[in-house]
Amino acid sequence: MEKAIKKYWPLFLLPTLAAFVIGFIIPFVQGVYLSFCKFQTVNKATFVGVLNYVKAVADPLFSQSFWLTVRFTVVSTLVINLFALTVALLLTRNIKGTNLFRTVYFMPNLIGGIVLGYIWQILLNCALTLLGKPLLALNSTYGYWGLIILMAWQQIGYMMIIYIAGLQSIPNDYMEAAKIDGANSWQTLWNVKLPNLMPSITICLFLTLTNSFKLFDQNLALTAGEPAHASELIALNIYNTFYVRSGAQWKGIGQAKAVIFCIIVVIISLIQLKATRSKEVQQ
Protein backbone atom coordinates (compact mmCIF):
# COMPACT_ATOMS: atom_id res chain seq x y z
CA MET A 1 0.00 0.00 0.00
CA GLU A 2 2.78 2.42 0.94
CA LYS A 3 4.67 1.61 -2.27
CA ALA A 4 1.55 2.29 -4.33
CA ILE A 5 1.01 5.64 -2.60
CA LYS A 6 4.64 6.65 -3.16
CA LYS A 7 4.39 5.64 -6.82
CA TYR A 8 1.04 7.22 -7.67
CA TRP A 9 0.93 10.22 -5.31
CA PRO A 10 1.07 12.69 -8.24
CA LEU A 11 -2.22 11.26 -9.53
CA PHE A 12 -3.87 11.88 -6.14
CA LEU A 13 -2.39 15.37 -5.89
CA LEU A 14 -3.21 16.48 -9.44
CA PRO A 15 -7.00 17.06 -9.04
CA THR A 16 -6.53 19.17 -5.90
CA LEU A 17 -3.63 21.09 -7.42
CA ALA A 18 -5.61 21.72 -10.63
CA ALA A 19 -8.60 22.98 -8.65
CA PHE A 20 -6.34 25.26 -6.60
CA VAL A 21 -4.69 26.72 -9.72
CA ILE A 22 -7.98 27.18 -11.60
CA GLY A 23 -10.01 28.39 -8.63
CA PHE A 24 -7.43 30.58 -6.87
CA ILE A 25 -4.09 31.21 -8.60
CA ILE A 26 -5.42 32.19 -12.04
CA PRO A 27 -8.23 34.48 -10.71
CA PHE A 28 -5.81 36.07 -8.23
CA VAL A 29 -3.19 36.85 -10.89
CA GLN A 30 -5.89 38.12 -13.23
CA GLY A 31 -7.32 40.29 -10.44
CA VAL A 32 -3.92 41.84 -9.72
CA TYR A 33 -3.49 42.62 -13.44
CA LEU A 34 -6.97 44.15 -13.70
CA SER A 35 -6.19 46.43 -10.75
CA PHE A 36 -3.85 48.26 -13.15
CA CYS A 37 -6.52 48.53 -15.85
CA LYS A 38 -9.67 50.43 -16.76
CA PHE A 39 -12.30 47.92 -17.80
CA GLN A 40 -15.96 47.00 -18.08
CA THR A 41 -15.32 43.31 -18.82
CA VAL A 42 -12.17 41.27 -18.24
CA ASN A 43 -11.69 40.83 -22.00
CA LYS A 44 -11.70 44.58 -22.69
CA ALA A 45 -9.18 46.10 -20.30
CA THR A 46 -7.01 49.15 -20.89
CA PHE A 47 -3.78 49.41 -18.92
CA VAL A 48 -3.62 52.65 -16.86
CA GLY A 49 -0.72 51.90 -14.50
CA VAL A 50 -1.02 52.88 -10.83
CA LEU A 51 -3.83 55.39 -11.48
CA ASN A 52 -6.41 53.07 -9.90
CA TYR A 53 -4.32 52.78 -6.74
CA VAL A 54 -3.90 56.55 -6.52
CA LYS A 55 -7.67 57.06 -6.83
CA ALA A 56 -8.39 54.24 -4.36
CA VAL A 57 -6.13 55.73 -1.68
CA ALA A 58 -7.56 59.21 -2.34
CA ASP A 59 -11.17 57.99 -1.95
CA PRO A 60 -12.40 59.38 1.41
CA LEU A 61 -14.99 56.58 1.74
CA PHE A 62 -12.22 53.98 1.45
CA SER A 63 -10.13 55.51 4.25
CA GLN A 64 -13.27 55.96 6.37
CA SER A 65 -14.29 52.32 5.94
CA PHE A 66 -10.71 51.17 6.59
CA TRP A 67 -10.43 52.88 9.99
CA LEU A 68 -13.95 51.76 10.90
CA THR A 69 -12.89 48.20 10.06
CA VAL A 70 -9.78 48.54 12.23
CA ARG A 71 -11.85 49.69 15.22
CA PHE A 72 -14.41 46.96 14.58
CA THR A 73 -11.69 44.29 14.32
CA VAL A 74 -9.97 45.31 17.56
CA VAL A 75 -13.20 45.40 19.59
CA SER A 76 -14.72 42.22 18.11
CA THR A 77 -11.46 40.27 18.54
CA LEU A 78 -11.23 41.21 22.22
CA VAL A 79 -14.93 40.56 22.92
CA ILE A 80 -15.05 37.22 21.09
CA ASN A 81 -11.89 35.77 22.61
CA LEU A 82 -12.56 36.95 26.16
CA PHE A 83 -16.10 35.57 26.16
CA ALA A 84 -15.08 32.35 24.36
CA LEU A 85 -12.26 31.68 26.82
CA THR A 86 -14.51 32.42 29.80
CA VAL A 87 -17.20 30.04 28.54
CA ALA A 88 -14.57 27.38 27.77
CA LEU A 89 -13.17 27.61 31.30
CA LEU A 90 -16.66 27.21 32.74
CA LEU A 91 -17.56 24.27 30.50
CA THR A 92 -14.36 22.32 31.24
CA ARG A 93 -15.34 22.05 34.88
CA ASN A 94 -17.16 18.96 36.04
CA ILE A 95 -20.62 20.48 35.66
CA LYS A 96 -23.63 18.46 34.60
CA GLY A 97 -24.99 19.28 31.13
CA THR A 98 -21.83 20.86 29.70
CA ASN A 99 -22.11 18.87 26.44
CA LEU A 100 -25.56 20.38 25.83
CA PHE A 101 -24.23 23.87 26.49
CA ARG A 102 -21.33 23.32 24.07
CA THR A 103 -23.74 22.31 21.32
CA VAL A 104 -26.05 25.26 21.95
CA TYR A 105 -23.17 27.78 21.98
CA PHE A 106 -21.73 26.34 18.75
CA MET A 107 -25.00 26.36 16.78
CA PRO A 108 -24.96 30.09 15.75
CA ASN A 109 -21.77 29.41 13.77
CA LEU A 110 -23.74 27.05 11.52
CA ILE A 111 -26.11 29.82 10.37
CA GLY A 112 -25.17 31.81 7.25
CA GLY A 113 -24.09 35.43 7.57
CA ILE A 114 -26.90 36.87 5.44
CA VAL A 115 -29.53 35.02 7.47
CA LEU A 116 -27.92 36.14 10.75
CA GLY A 117 -27.78 39.70 9.51
CA TYR A 118 -31.49 39.88 8.78
CA ILE A 119 -32.41 38.06 12.01
CA TRP A 120 -30.40 40.49 14.14
CA GLN A 121 -31.64 43.45 12.12
CA ILE A 122 -35.22 42.55 13.08
CA LEU A 123 -34.32 41.85 16.72
CA LEU A 124 -32.24 44.98 17.25
CA ASN A 125 -34.62 47.29 15.39
CA CYS A 126 -37.52 45.97 17.50
CA ALA A 127 -35.51 46.58 20.68
CA LEU A 128 -34.52 50.09 19.56
CA THR A 129 -38.13 50.90 18.66
CA LEU A 130 -39.33 49.81 22.10
CA LEU A 131 -36.66 52.02 23.69
CA GLY A 132 -37.59 54.97 21.48
CA LYS A 133 -34.20 55.01 19.76
CA PRO A 134 -33.40 55.43 16.03
CA LEU A 135 -33.12 52.30 13.89
CA LEU A 136 -29.80 50.73 12.90
CA ALA A 137 -29.89 52.29 9.42
CA LEU A 138 -30.42 55.76 10.91
CA ASN A 139 -27.66 55.78 13.53
CA SER A 140 -24.07 54.71 12.79
CA THR A 141 -23.25 54.05 16.47
CA TYR A 142 -26.10 51.58 16.87
CA GLY A 143 -25.14 50.01 13.53
CA TYR A 144 -21.53 49.60 14.68
CA TRP A 145 -22.45 47.94 17.97
CA GLY A 146 -25.05 45.86 16.20
CA LEU A 147 -22.26 44.42 14.04
CA ILE A 148 -20.18 43.73 17.18
CA ILE A 149 -23.09 41.87 18.81
CA LEU A 150 -23.82 39.88 15.66
CA MET A 151 -20.17 38.91 15.12
CA ALA A 152 -19.69 37.93 18.74
CA TRP A 153 -22.88 35.86 18.83
CA GLN A 154 -21.80 33.97 15.72
CA GLN A 155 -18.13 33.41 16.53
CA ILE A 156 -17.95 32.86 20.30
CA GLY A 157 -19.19 29.26 20.07
CA TYR A 158 -16.62 28.30 17.43
CA MET A 159 -13.71 29.83 19.35
CA MET A 160 -15.03 28.21 22.52
CA ILE A 161 -14.60 24.75 20.96
CA ILE A 162 -10.96 25.54 20.10
CA TYR A 163 -10.26 26.80 23.62
CA ILE A 164 -11.93 23.72 25.15
CA ALA A 165 -9.70 21.46 23.03
CA GLY A 166 -6.67 23.42 24.21
CA LEU A 167 -7.68 23.21 27.87
CA GLN A 168 -8.29 19.48 27.64
CA SER A 169 -4.85 18.95 26.08
CA ILE A 170 -3.03 20.43 29.09
CA PRO A 171 -1.35 17.51 30.96
CA ASN A 172 -2.94 16.69 34.31
CA ASP A 173 0.56 16.60 35.83
CA TYR A 174 0.80 20.37 35.39
CA MET A 175 -2.49 20.95 37.17
CA GLU A 176 -1.60 18.58 40.01
CA ALA A 177 1.82 20.20 40.42
CA ALA A 178 0.22 23.65 40.66
CA LYS A 179 -2.23 22.35 43.24
CA ILE A 180 0.54 20.80 45.31
CA ASP A 181 2.49 24.07 45.19
CA GLY A 182 -0.53 25.83 46.67
CA ALA A 183 -1.52 27.86 43.60
CA ASN A 184 -5.03 29.31 43.69
CA SER A 185 -7.42 29.38 40.72
CA TRP A 186 -6.13 32.71 39.39
CA GLN A 187 -2.46 31.68 39.68
CA THR A 188 -3.21 28.37 37.97
CA LEU A 189 -4.98 30.17 35.13
CA TRP A 190 -2.25 32.77 34.64
CA ASN A 191 0.84 30.59 35.11
CA VAL A 192 -0.29 27.17 33.88
CA LYS A 193 -3.37 27.29 31.66
CA LEU A 194 -2.73 30.44 29.61
CA PRO A 195 0.91 29.61 28.66
CA ASN A 196 -0.20 26.15 27.53
CA LEU A 197 -3.19 27.64 25.70
CA MET A 198 -1.02 29.82 23.43
CA PRO A 199 -1.42 27.51 20.38
CA SER A 200 -5.21 27.78 20.76
CA ILE A 201 -4.97 31.53 21.37
CA THR A 202 -2.88 31.86 18.19
CA ILE A 203 -5.52 30.06 16.13
CA CYS A 204 -8.44 31.96 17.65
CA LEU A 205 -6.79 35.37 17.26
CA PHE A 206 -5.93 34.57 13.65
CA LEU A 207 -9.48 33.48 12.85
CA THR A 208 -11.17 36.40 14.59
CA LEU A 209 -8.79 38.96 13.07
CA THR A 210 -9.24 37.69 9.52
CA ASN A 211 -12.99 37.08 9.85
CA SER A 212 -13.54 40.55 11.29
CA PHE A 213 -11.44 42.28 8.67
CA LYS A 214 -13.17 40.56 5.76
CA LEU A 215 -16.70 40.73 7.18
CA PHE A 216 -19.12 41.34 4.32
CA ASP A 217 -22.42 39.49 4.26
CA GLN A 218 -23.41 40.36 7.84
CA ASN A 219 -22.58 44.03 7.18
CA LEU A 220 -24.64 43.99 3.98
CA ALA A 221 -27.67 42.39 5.63
CA LEU A 222 -27.61 44.25 8.96
CA THR A 223 -26.95 47.88 7.97
CA ALA A 224 -25.96 47.90 4.26
CA GLY A 225 -23.47 50.61 5.27
CA GLU A 226 -26.18 53.06 6.27
CA PRO A 227 -26.53 55.84 7.17
CA ALA A 228 -24.56 57.42 4.31
CA HIS A 229 -21.78 54.76 4.37
CA ALA A 230 -21.11 55.48 8.08
CA SER A 231 -21.33 51.77 9.02
CA GLU A 232 -19.70 50.48 5.83
CA LEU A 233 -16.78 48.14 6.47
CA ILE A 234 -13.97 47.81 3.97
CA ALA A 235 -15.24 44.65 2.23
CA LEU A 236 -18.64 46.26 1.61
CA ASN A 237 -16.90 49.42 0.39
CA ILE A 238 -15.00 47.38 -2.20
CA TYR A 239 -18.23 45.68 -3.30
CA ASN A 240 -20.05 49.01 -3.65
CA THR A 241 -17.12 50.52 -5.56
CA PHE A 242 -17.05 47.64 -8.03
CA TYR A 243 -20.75 46.91 -8.51
CA VAL A 244 -22.77 49.94 -7.36
CA ARG A 245 -20.84 52.95 -8.64
CA SER A 246 -21.40 53.56 -12.36
CA GLY A 247 -18.55 54.03 -14.82
CA ALA A 248 -15.74 51.90 -16.21
CA GLN A 249 -13.11 53.55 -14.00
CA TRP A 250 -14.77 52.34 -10.77
CA LYS A 251 -14.27 48.65 -11.56
CA GLY A 252 -10.52 49.15 -11.80
CA ILE A 253 -10.53 51.22 -8.62
CA GLY A 254 -12.55 48.55 -6.85
CA GLN A 255 -10.06 45.92 -7.99
CA ALA A 256 -7.17 48.06 -6.70
CA LYS A 257 -8.92 48.40 -3.34
CA ALA A 258 -9.30 44.61 -3.21
CA VAL A 259 -5.55 44.10 -3.78
CA ILE A 260 -4.69 46.69 -1.08
CA PHE A 261 -7.15 44.98 1.26
CA CYS A 262 -5.59 41.56 0.60
CA ILE A 263 -2.07 42.86 1.31
CA ILE A 264 -3.20 44.52 4.57
CA VAL A 265 -4.93 41.35 5.82
CA VAL A 266 -1.88 39.20 4.99
CA ILE A 267 0.53 41.58 6.75
CA ILE A 268 -1.63 41.87 9.88
CA SER A 269 -2.14 38.09 10.01
CA LEU A 270 1.59 37.39 9.69
CA ILE A 271 2.43 39.91 12.43
CA GLN A 272 -0.19 38.38 14.74
CA LEU A 273 1.00 34.82 14.07
CA LYS A 274 4.63 35.74 14.73
CA ALA A 275 3.76 37.63 17.92
CA THR A 276 1.62 34.88 19.43
CA ARG A 277 3.76 31.93 18.33
CA SER A 278 6.75 33.45 20.13
CA LYS A 279 4.77 33.05 23.38
CA GLU A 280 4.01 29.36 22.88
CA VAL A 281 5.57 26.85 25.24
CA GLN A 282 6.64 23.28 24.55
CA GLN A 283 4.75 20.64 26.50
C-alpha positions as a Python dict, from the first residue, in 0.01 Angstrom:
ca = {
    (1, 'M'): (0, 0, 0),
    (2, 'E'): (278, 242, 94),
    (3, 'K'): (467, 161, -227),
    (4, 'A'): (155, 229, -433),
    (5, 'I'): (101, 564, -260),
    (6, 'K'): (464, 665, -316),
    (7, 'K'): (439, 564, -682),
    (8, 'Y'): (104, 722, -767),
    (9, 'W'): (93, 1022, -531),
    (10, 'P'): (107, 1269, -824),
    (11, 'L'): (-222, 1126, -953),
    (12, 'F'): (-387, 1188, -614),
    (13, 'L'): (-239, 1537, -589),
    (14, 'L'): (-321, 1648, -944),
    (15, 'P'): (-700, 1706, -904),
    (16, 'T'): (-653, 1917, -590),
    (17, 'L'): (-363, 2109, -742),
    (18, 'A'): (-561, 2172, -1063),
    (19, 'A'): (-860, 2298, -865),
    (20, 'F'): (-634, 2526, -660),
    (21, 'V'): (-469, 2672, -972),
    (22, 'I'): (-798, 2718, -1160),
    (23, 'G'): (-1001, 2839, -863),
    (24, 'F'): (-743, 3058, -687),
    (25, 'I'): (-409, 3121, -860),
    (26, 'I'): (-542, 3219, -1204),
    (27, 'P'): (-823, 3448, -1071),
    (28, 'F'): (-581, 3607, -823),
    (29, 'V'): (-319, 3685, -1089),
    (30, 'Q'): (-589, 3812, -1323),
    (31, 'G'): (-732, 4029, -1044),
    (32, 'V'): (-392, 4184, -972),
    (33, 'Y'): (-349, 4262, -1344),
    (34, 'L'): (-697, 4415, -1370),
    (35, 'S'): (-619, 4643, -1075),
    (36, 'F'): (-385, 4826, -1315),
    (37, 'C'): (-652, 4853, -1585),
    (38, 'K'): (-967, 5043, -1676),
    (39, 'F'): (-1230, 4792, -1780),
    (40, 'Q'): (-1596, 4700, -1808),
    (41, 'T'): (-1532, 4331, -1882),
    (42, 'V'): (-1217, 4127, -1824),
    (43, 'N'): (-1169, 4083, -2200),
    (44, 'K'): (-1170, 4458, -2269),
    (45, 'A'): (-918, 4610, -2030),
    (46, 'T'): (-701, 4915, -2089),
    (47, 'F'): (-378, 4941, -1892),
    (48, 'V'): (-362, 5265, -1686),
    (49, 'G'): (-72, 5190, -1450),
    (50, 'V'): (-102, 5288, -1083),
    (51, 'L'): (-383, 5539, -1148),
    (52, 'N'): (-641, 5307, -990),
    (53, 'Y'): (-432, 5278, -674),
    (54, 'V'): (-390, 5655, -652),
    (55, 'K'): (-767, 5706, -683),
    (56, 'A'): (-839, 5424, -436),
    (57, 'V'): (-613, 5573, -168),
    (58, 'A'): (-756, 5921, -234),
    (59, 'D'): (-1117, 5799, -195),
    (60, 'P'): (-1240, 5938, 141),
    (61, 'L'): (-1499, 5658, 174),
    (62, 'F'): (-1222, 5398, 145),
    (63, 'S'): (-1013, 5551, 425),
    (64, 'Q'): (-1327, 5596, 637),
    (65, 'S'): (-1429, 5232, 594),
    (66, 'F'): (-1071, 5117, 659),
    (67, 'W'): (-1043, 5288, 999),
    (68, 'L'): (-1395, 5176, 1090),
    (69, 'T'): (-1289, 4820, 1006),
    (70, 'V'): (-978, 4854, 1223),
    (71, 'R'): (-1185, 4969, 1522),
    (72, 'F'): (-1441, 4696, 1458),
    (73, 'T'): (-1169, 4429, 1432),
    (74, 'V'): (-997, 4531, 1756),
    (75, 'V'): (-1320, 4540, 1959),
    (76, 'S'): (-1472, 4222, 1811),
    (77, 'T'): (-1146, 4027, 1854),
    (78, 'L'): (-1123, 4121, 2222),
    (79, 'V'): (-1493, 4056, 2292),
    (80, 'I'): (-1505, 3722, 2109),
    (81, 'N'): (-1189, 3577, 2261),
    (82, 'L'): (-1256, 3695, 2616),
    (83, 'F'): (-1610, 3557, 2616),
    (84, 'A'): (-1508, 3235, 2436),
    (85, 'L'): (-1226, 3168, 2682),
    (86, 'T'): (-1451, 3242, 2980),
    (87, 'V'): (-1720, 3004, 2854),
    (88, 'A'): (-1457, 2738, 2777),
    (89, 'L'): (-1317, 2761, 3130),
    (90, 'L'): (-1666, 2721, 3274),
    (91, 'L'): (-1756, 2427, 3050),
    (92, 'T'): (-1436, 2232, 3124),
    (93, 'R'): (-1534, 2205, 3488),
    (94, 'N'): (-1716, 1896, 3604),
    (95, 'I'): (-2062, 2048, 3566),
    (96, 'K'): (-2363, 1846, 3460),
    (97, 'G'): (-2499, 1928, 3113),
    (98, 'T'): (-2183, 2086, 2970),
    (99, 'N'): (-2211, 1887, 2644),
    (100, 'L'): (-2556, 2038, 2583),
    (101, 'F'): (-2423, 2387, 2649),
    (102, 'R'): (-2133, 2332, 2407),
    (103, 'T'): (-2374, 2231, 2132),
    (104, 'V'): (-2605, 2526, 2195),
    (105, 'Y'): (-2317, 2778, 2198),
    (106, 'F'): (-2173, 2634, 1875),
    (107, 'M'): (-2500, 2636, 1678),
    (108, 'P'): (-2496, 3009, 1575),
    (109, 'N'): (-2177, 2941, 1377),
    (110, 'L'): (-2374, 2705, 1152),
    (111, 'I'): (-2611, 2982, 1037),
    (112, 'G'): (-2517, 3181, 725),
    (113, 'G'): (-2409, 3543, 757),
    (114, 'I'): (-2690, 3687, 544),
    (115, 'V'): (-2953, 3502, 747),
    (116, 'L'): (-2792, 3614, 1075),
    (117, 'G'): (-2778, 3970, 951),
    (118, 'Y'): (-3149, 3988, 878),
    (119, 'I'): (-3241, 3806, 1201),
    (120, 'W'): (-3040, 4049, 1414),
    (121, 'Q'): (-3164, 4345, 1212),
    (122, 'I'): (-3522, 4255, 1308),
    (123, 'L'): (-3432, 4185, 1672),
    (124, 'L'): (-3224, 4498, 1725),
    (125, 'N'): (-3462, 4729, 1539),
    (126, 'C'): (-3752, 4597, 1750),
    (127, 'A'): (-3551, 4658, 2068),
    (128, 'L'): (-3452, 5009, 1956),
    (129, 'T'): (-3813, 5090, 1866),
    (130, 'L'): (-3933, 4981, 2210),
    (131, 'L'): (-3666, 5202, 2369),
    (132, 'G'): (-3759, 5497, 2148),
    (133, 'K'): (-3420, 5501, 1976),
    (134, 'P'): (-3340, 5543, 1603),
    (135, 'L'): (-3312, 5230, 1389),
    (136, 'L'): (-2980, 5073, 1290),
    (137, 'A'): (-2989, 5229, 942),
    (138, 'L'): (-3042, 5576, 1091),
    (139, 'N'): (-2766, 5578, 1353),
    (140, 'S'): (-2407, 5471, 1279),
    (141, 'T'): (-2325, 5405, 1647),
    (142, 'Y'): (-2610, 5158, 1687),
    (143, 'G'): (-2514, 5001, 1353),
    (144, 'Y'): (-2153, 4960, 1468),
    (145, 'W'): (-2245, 4794, 1797),
    (146, 'G'): (-2505, 4586, 1620),
    (147, 'L'): (-2226, 4442, 1404),
    (148, 'I'): (-2018, 4373, 1718),
    (149, 'I'): (-2309, 4187, 1881),
    (150, 'L'): (-2382, 3988, 1566),
    (151, 'M'): (-2017, 3891, 1512),
    (152, 'A'): (-1969, 3793, 1874),
    (153, 'W'): (-2288, 3586, 1883),
    (154, 'Q'): (-2180, 3397, 1572),
    (155, 'Q'): (-1813, 3341, 1653),
    (156, 'I'): (-1795, 3286, 2030),
    (157, 'G'): (-1919, 2926, 2007),
    (158, 'Y'): (-1662, 2830, 1743),
    (159, 'M'): (-1371, 2983, 1935),
    (160, 'M'): (-1503, 2821, 2252),
    (161, 'I'): (-1460, 2475, 2096),
    (162, 'I'): (-1096, 2554, 2010),
    (163, 'Y'): (-1026, 2680, 2362),
    (164, 'I'): (-1193, 2372, 2515),
    (165, 'A'): (-970, 2146, 2303),
    (166, 'G'): (-667, 2342, 2421),
    (167, 'L'): (-768, 2321, 2787),
    (168, 'Q'): (-829, 1948, 2764),
    (169, 'S'): (-485, 1895, 2608),
    (170, 'I'): (-303, 2043, 2909),
    (171, 'P'): (-135, 1751, 3096),
    (172, 'N'): (-294, 1669, 3431),
    (173, 'D'): (56, 1660, 3583),
    (174, 'Y'): (80, 2037, 3539),
    (175, 'M'): (-249, 2095, 3717),
    (176, 'E'): (-160, 1858, 4001),
    (177, 'A'): (182, 2020, 4042),
    (178, 'A'): (22, 2365, 4066),
    (179, 'K'): (-223, 2235, 4324),
    (180, 'I'): (54, 2080, 4531),
    (181, 'D'): (249, 2407, 4519),
    (182, 'G'): (-53, 2583, 4667),
    (183, 'A'): (-152, 2786, 4360),
    (184, 'N'): (-503, 2931, 4369),
    (185, 'S'): (-742, 2938, 4072),
    (186, 'W'): (-613, 3271, 3939),
    (187, 'Q'): (-246, 3168, 3968),
    (188, 'T'): (-321, 2837, 3797),
    (189, 'L'): (-498, 3017, 3513),
    (190, 'W'): (-225, 3277, 3464),
    (191, 'N'): (84, 3059, 3511),
    (192, 'V'): (-29, 2717, 3388),
    (193, 'K'): (-337, 2729, 3166),
    (194, 'L'): (-273, 3044, 2961),
    (195, 'P'): (91, 2961, 2866),
    (196, 'N'): (-20, 2615, 2753),
    (197, 'L'): (-319, 2764, 2570),
    (198, 'M'): (-102, 2982, 2343),
    (199, 'P'): (-142, 2751, 2038),
    (200, 'S'): (-521, 2778, 2076),
    (201, 'I'): (-497, 3153, 2137),
    (202, 'T'): (-288, 3186, 1819),
    (203, 'I'): (-552, 3006, 1613),
    (204, 'C'): (-844, 3196, 1765),
    (205, 'L'): (-679, 3537, 1726),
    (206, 'F'): (-593, 3457, 1365),
    (207, 'L'): (-948, 3348, 1285),
    (208, 'T'): (-1117, 3640, 1459),
    (209, 'L'): (-879, 3896, 1307),
    (210, 'T'): (-924, 3769, 952),
    (211, 'N'): (-1299, 3708, 985),
    (212, 'S'): (-1354, 4055, 1129),
    (213, 'F'): (-1144, 4228, 867),
    (214, 'K'): (-1317, 4056, 576),
    (215, 'L'): (-1670, 4073, 718),
    (216, 'F'): (-1912, 4134, 432),
    (217, 'D'): (-2242, 3949, 426),
    (218, 'Q'): (-2341, 4036, 784),
    (219, 'N'): (-2258, 4403, 718),
    (220, 'L'): (-2464, 4399, 398),
    (221, 'A'): (-2767, 4239, 563),
    (222, 'L'): (-2761, 4425, 896),
    (223, 'T'): (-2695, 4788, 797),
    (224, 'A'): (-2596, 4790, 426),
    (225, 'G'): (-2347, 5061, 527),
    (226, 'E'): (-2618, 5306, 627),
    (227, 'P'): (-2653, 5584, 717),
    (228, 'A'): (-2456, 5742, 431),
    (229, 'H'): (-2178, 5476, 437),
    (230, 'A'): (-2111, 5548, 808),
    (231, 'S'): (-2133, 5177, 902),
    (232, 'E'): (-1970, 5048, 583),
    (233, 'L'): (-1678, 4814, 647),
    (234, 'I'): (-1397, 4781, 397),
    (235, 'A'): (-1524, 4465, 223),
    (236, 'L'): (-1864, 4626, 161),
    (237, 'N'): (-1690, 4942, 39),
    (238, 'I'): (-1500, 4738, -220),
    (239, 'Y'): (-1823, 4568, -330),
    (240, 'N'): (-2005, 4901, -365),
    (241, 'T'): (-1712, 5052, -556),
    (242, 'F'): (-1705, 4764, -803),
    (243, 'Y'): (-2075, 4691, -851),
    (244, 'V'): (-2277, 4994, -736),
    (245, 'R'): (-2084, 5295, -864),
    (246, 'S'): (-2140, 5356, -1236),
    (247, 'G'): (-1855, 5403, -1482),
    (248, 'A'): (-1574, 5190, -1621),
    (249, 'Q'): (-1311, 5355, -1400),
    (250, 'W'): (-1477, 5234, -1077),
    (251, 'K'): (-1427, 4865, -1156),
    (252, 'G'): (-1052, 4915, -1180),
    (253, 'I'): (-1053, 5122, -862),
    (254, 'G'): (-1255, 4855, -685),
    (255, 'Q'): (-1006, 4592, -799),
    (256, 'A'): (-717, 4806, -670),
    (257, 'K'): (-892, 4840, -334),
    (258, 'A'): (-930, 4461, -321),
    (259, 'V'): (-555, 4410, -378),
    (260, 'I'): (-469, 4669, -108),
    (261, 'F'): (-715, 4498, 126),
    (262, 'C'): (-559, 4156, 60),
    (263, 'I'): (-207, 4286, 131),
    (264, 'I'): (-320, 4452, 457),
    (265, 'V'): (-493, 4135, 582),
    (266, 'V'): (-188, 3920, 499),
    (267, 'I'): (53, 4158, 675),
    (268, 'I'): (-163, 4187, 988),
    (269, 'S'): (-214, 3809, 1001),
    (270, 'L'): (159, 3739, 969),
    (271, 'I'): (243, 3991, 1243),
    (272, 'Q'): (-19, 3838, 1474),
    (273, 'L'): (100, 3482, 1407),
    (274, 'K'): (463, 3574, 1473),
    (275, 'A'): (376, 3763, 1792),
    (276, 'T'): (162, 3488, 1943),
    (277, 'R'): (376, 3193, 1833),
    (278, 'S'): (675, 3345, 2013),
    (279, 'K'): (477, 3305, 2338),
    (280, 'E'): (401, 2936, 2288),
    (281, 'V'): (557, 2685, 2524),
    (282, 'Q'): (664, 2328, 2455),
    (283, 'Q'): (475, 2064, 2650),
}
